[in-house]
């Protein structure tokens, strides 16, 4: 029994140095901090890691309980896991502490890059064209030339000059391809070769546009002649056919003046006044086109002398009417006109 006790005591004494040596190898002597990358922008996040070295200079796994801190919390913030989020431009020192030993490194926070988003619209076009209104025959546009009403013939026979904008629609087209589809979804996109696959042709051919234009007509009672909107289709390079609706102002005879004018014609024709035989009572009653063309706003005697006005108010008033429109359009690229480079397709 005494021999067993002596053996155990001797083994314990021999093992003590090795135990002390093993305990010393697990002591944290140095903490190192690495952030990859060590630069970030405001609003972004990076991850930092802490590693340890023992008293013998060997790398070791740090025990649990590493804490993180920053020298300037206005520049960045850090979580308990070492995740750093940038707040404002500047430099900051991040420190990790474990077992009473600290290590640190420097990180840099940069301002976010300025946005380079282009305001160019590669699908937008300046619309310049000409066309005609398709109006019912009951619409007449008059001007008051002194004391005589005159028809300006604004409508189906008067060219309407257009200025506005159009926008390429993402509608592919096949039926008109033989005419040479010239509208592209992105103007910087190169035109495919004739033998290119259908997929390439489809990506290129976007011939439909929606348009809105202001109309001008030099033959009307006023230069501005309303608006038109609708759809345009490319039929050849830089030429569109336009079909849409028009909203046009007409200087028309007021109901009050028309009533007085009809009474005047009835009375003067009954009195055999030759001047009023040129006017049709039926046309005036139905307000047919040109019914009041050449009609005087004053009473005219049989010898042609003008008298007092037959109506106290204005004989004309502006009314807007909805009609049809057809024309042609030349689309001009906004990006080219403004000198804006095309984006990479």
C-alpha positions in Angstrom: 0.0 0.0 0.0 2.8 2.4 0.9 4.5 1.6 -2.5 1.3 2.6 -4.4 1.1 5.9 -2.5 4.8 6.7 -3.3 4.1 5.9 -7.0 1.1 8.3 -7.2 3.0 11.1 -5.4 6.0 10.7 -7.7 3.8 10.8 -10.9 2.0 14.0 -9.6 5.3 15.7 -8.9 6.6 14.8 -12.4 3.4 16.0 -14.1 3.2 19.4 -12.5 5.7 21.2 -14.9 3.9 19.8 -17.9 0.6 21.0 -16.6 2.0 24.5 -15.9 3.5 24.6 -19.4 0.2 23.6 -21.0 -1.7 26.3 -19.0 0.7 29.0 -20.2 0.2 28.0 -23.9 -3.5 29.0 -23.6 -2.9 32.4 -22.2 -3.8 35.3 -24.6 -0.7 37.4 -25.1 -1.8 39.4 -28.2 -5.0 40.2 -30.1 -4.9 41.1 -33.8 -7.8 42.7 -35.7 -8.4 42.3 -39.5 -11.1 43.9 -41.6 -11.5 42.8 -45.2 -11.8 45.2 -46.8 -10.7 48.0 -44.4 -12.5 50.7 -46.4 -16.3 51.0 -46.8 -18.8 53.6 -47.9 -21.4 55.3 -45.7 -24.3 53.0 -45.3 -22.5 49.8 -46.2 -21.3 47.1 -43.8 -18.0 45.0 -43.5 -17.0 42.2 -41.2 -14.0 42.4 -38.8 -12.3 39.4 -37.1 -10.1 39.1 -34.0 -7.4 36.5 -33.7 -5.1 35.7 -30.8 -1.5 34.7 -30.1 -0.3 32.9 -26.9 2.8 33.5 -24.8 4.9 31.3 -27.0 3.9 33.3 -30.2 1.6 30.6 -31.6 -1.8 31.4 -33.0 -4.7 30.4 -30.8 -8.4 30.5 -30.8 -9.7 33.3 -28.6 -12.0 32.3 -25.9 -15.6 33.5 -25.9 -16.2 37.1 -24.7 -14.5 39.3 -27.3 -15.8 42.9 -27.1 -15.7 45.5 -29.9 -15.4 49.3 -29.7 -14.7 52.2 -32.0 -12.8 55.4 -31.3 -15.3 57.6 -33.1 -19.0 56.4 -33.2 -20.0 59.3 -35.5 -17.9 57.7 -38.3 -19.1 54.1 -37.9 -20.9 51.7 -35.6 -20.0 48.1 -34.6 -22.0 45.2 -33.4 -21.0 42.5 -30.8 -20.1 40.2 -33.7 -17.7 42.7 -35.3 -19.9 44.0 -38.1 -19.0 47.6 -38.9 -21.5 49.9 -40.7 -20.3 53.2 -42.1 -22.0 56.4 -41.1 -20.0 59.4 -42.4 -16.7 59.9 -44.2 -13.6 59.7 -42.1 -11.1 57.4 -40.4 -11.9 55.3 -37.3 -10.0 52.9 -35.1 -11.7 49.6 -34.3 -10.6 47.7 -31.2 -11.2 44.1 -30.1 -10.6 43.1 -26.4 -10.3 39.6 -25.0 -9.0 38.3 -21.7 -7.9 41.9 -20.9 -5.7 42.1 -24.1 -6.7 44.5 -26.9 -5.8 44.9 -30.5 -6.9 47.4 -33.1 -6.7 48.5 -36.7 -7.8 51.5 -38.7 -10.8 51.6 -41.1 -11.8 54.3 -43.6 -15.3 55.4 -44.4 -15.9 57.1 -47.7 -18.8 59.1 -49.0 -21.2 57.2 -51.4 -20.4 57.7 -55.1 -22.5 60.3 -56.8 -25.3 58.9 -58.8 -24.6 58.8 -62.5 -28.2 58.1 -63.6 -28.8 59.7 -66.9 -32.0 61.7 -67.5 -31.9 60.9 -71.2 -34.9 59.2 -72.6 -33.7 57.0 -75.5 -37.3 56.1 -76.3 -38.5 59.8 -76.5 -38.7 61.7 -79.8 -39.4 65.2 -80.8 -42.4 65.0 -83.1 -42.5 67.3 -86.2 -45.2 66.6 -88.8 -48.2 67.7 -90.8 -51.7 66.3 -91.2 -55.4 67.2 -91.6 -58.4 67.1 -89.3 -61.3 64.8 -90.1 -64.2 66.9 -88.9 -68.0 66.6 -89.4 -69.4 69.0 -92.0 -71.4 70.8 -89.3 -68.3 72.4 -87.9 -67.4 75.8 -89.3 -64.7 78.1 -88.2 -65.4 81.8 -88.8 -63.6 85.1 -88.5 -65.2 88.5 -88.0 -63.7 90.6 -90.8 -65.0 94.0 -89.7 -68.7 93.6 -90.1 -68.7 90.5 -92.3 -68.4 86.9 -91.1 -66.1 84.8 -93.2 -65.4 81.1 -93.2 -61.7 80.2 -92.7 -62.2 76.6 -93.9 -60.3 75.2 -91.0 -60.9 71.4 -91.0 -60.6 68.7 -93.5 -59.0 70.9 -96.2 -56.5 72.9 -94.0 -53.1 71.4 -93.3 -52.3 71.2 -89.6 -48.6 71.6 -88.7 -47.5 69.6 -85.6 -45.0 70.0 -82.9 -44.9 67.7 -79.9 -43.4 64.5 -78.4 -43.7 60.8 -79.1 -42.6 57.7 -77.1 -41.6 54.3 -78.5 -43.9 51.5 -77.3 -42.5 48.0 -76.6 -44.7 46.5 -79.3 -42.8 44.3 -81.8 -44.0 44.3 -85.3 -43.6 41.8 -88.2 -46.0 42.8 -90.9 -44.2 46.1 -91.7 -40.7 44.8 -91.5 -40.2 44.8 -95.3 -40.7 48.6 -95.2 -37.7 49.0 -93.0 -38.5 49.3 -89.3 -36.5 52.3 -88.1 -37.7 52.6 -84.5 -35.4 51.0 -81.9 -36.1 50.5 -78.2 -32.6 51.8 -77.4 -31.1 54.0 -80.0 -27.6 53.0 -79.2 -28.4 49.4 -80.2 -26.9 48.5 -83.5 -29.2 47.3 -86.3 -29.0 43.6 -86.8 -27.8 42.2 -90.2 -30.5 41.0 -92.6 -29.5 37.4 -92.0 -29.6 37.8 -88.2 -31.9 35.4 -86.3 -35.5 36.4 -85.6 -34.7 37.1 -82.0 -32.3 39.8 -82.9 -34.8 41.3 -85.4 -37.5 41.3 -82.8 -35.3 43.0 -80.2 -34.6 45.8 -82.7 -38.0 46.4 -84.3 -40.2 48.6 -82.2 -42.1 50.7 -84.7 -45.1 51.9 -82.7 -45.1 55.2 -80.9 -47.6 57.1 -78.9 -47.7 60.8 -79.7 -49.1 64.1 -78.3 -48.8 67.2 -80.5 -49.9 70.8 -80.6 -51.5 71.8 -83.9 -50.9 75.1 -85.8 -52.9 76.2 -88.9 -52.2 79.4 -90.8 -55.5 79.2 -92.5 -57.7 79.3 -89.4 -59.1 82.1 -87.4 -56.2 81.6 -84.9 -52.8 80.2 -85.4 -53.2 77.7 -82.5 -55.6 75.0 -83.8 -55.7 72.6 -80.8 -54.2 69.2 -79.9 -53.9 65.8 -81.4 -52.9 62.5 -79.9 -52.8 58.9 -81.0 -50.5 56.2 -82.4 -47.8 56.4 -85.0 -46.2 53.6 -87.0 -42.8 53.7 -88.7 -43.0 52.9 -92.4 -39.5 53.9 -93.4 -36.4 55.5 -92.0 -37.5 58.6 -90.0 -41.0 58.7 -91.2 -44.2 57.7 -89.3 -47.8 57.5 -90.3 -50.0 59.1 -87.6 -53.6 58.3 -86.8 -55.4 59.7 -83.8 -58.0 62.1 -82.3 -57.9 65.9 -82.6 -59.3 68.5 -80.2 -59.8 71.7 -82.1 -61.1 75.2 -81.3 -63.7 76.6 -83.7 -65.0 80.2 -83.8 -68.7 79.4 -84.3 -71.8 81.5 -84.5 -73.5 81.9 -81.2 -77.0 80.6 -80.8 -78.2 84.2 -80.0 -76.7 85.6 -83.2 -78.0 82.7 -85.3 -81.5 83.3 -84.1 -81.4 87.0 -84.9 -79.7 86.3 -88.2 -82.5 83.9 -89.2 -85.2 86.4 -88.3 -83.3 89.1 -90.3 -83.1 86.9 -93.4 -86.8 86.0 -93.2 -87.8 89.6 -92.9 -85.5 90.9 -95.6 -86.3 88.2 -98.0 -90.0 88.9 -97.5 -89.2 92.6 -98.1 -87.5 91.6 -101.4 -84.1 92.8 -100.3 -81.8 91.4 -102.9 -78.7 91.3 -100.6 -80.2 88.6 -98.4 -81.3 86.2 -101.2 -77.8 84.6 -101.2 -78.4 83.1 -97.7 -80.3 79.8 -97.2 -82.7 79.7 -94.3 -82.5 75.9 -94.1 -78.7 76.0 -94.0 -78.7 78.7 -91.3 -81.4 76.8 -89.2 -79.3 73.6 -89.3 -76.0 75.5 -88.9 -74.6 73.7 -91.9 -71.0 74.3 -93.0 -70.4 77.8 -94.5 -74.1 78.7 -93.8 -73.0 82.1 -92.4 -70.1 82.8 -94.8 -70.3 86.4 -95.9 -73.2 87.2 -93.5 -73.2 90.8 -92.3 -73.3 91.6 -88.6 -75.1 94.9 -89.5 -78.4 95.4 -91.3 -77.8 96.0 -95.0 -80.3 97.9 -97.1 -81.4 97.1 -100.6 -78.9 99.6 -102.0 -76.0 98.0 -100.0 -75.7 100.6 -97.3 -74.9 99.2 -93.8 -77.0 100.1 -90.8 -77.0 99.3 -87.1 -75.7 96.0 -85.7 -78.4 93.3 -85.7 -77.0 91.8 -82.5 -75.7 93.5 -79.3 -73.3 90.7 -78.2 -70.4 89.0 -79.9 -71.5 87.0 -83.0 -68.8 84.3 -82.4 -67.7 82.1 -79.5 -64.9 79.5 -79.3 -66.0 75.9 -79.0 -63.8 72.8 -78.9 -64.8 69.8 -80.9 -63.4 66.2 -81.0 -62.6 64.8 -84.4 -60.2 62.5 -86.2 -56.7 63.2 -87.4 -54.3 61.6 -89.9 -50.8 62.8 -90.9 -47.2 62.0 -91.2 -44.4 62.6 -88.7 -40.6 62.9 -88.7 -39.3 61.7 -85.2 -36.1 63.4 -84.0 -34.0 61.8 -81.2 -33.9 63.9 -78.0 -30.6 62.2 -77.1 -29.0 63.4 -80.4 -30.5 66.9 -80.2 -29.2 67.4 -76.7 -25.9 65.8 -77.4 -26.4 63.1 -74.7 -24.4 59.9 -75.3 -26.4 56.8 -75.7 -26.2 54.2 -72.8 -24.6 50.9 -73.4 -27.4 48.5 -74.6 
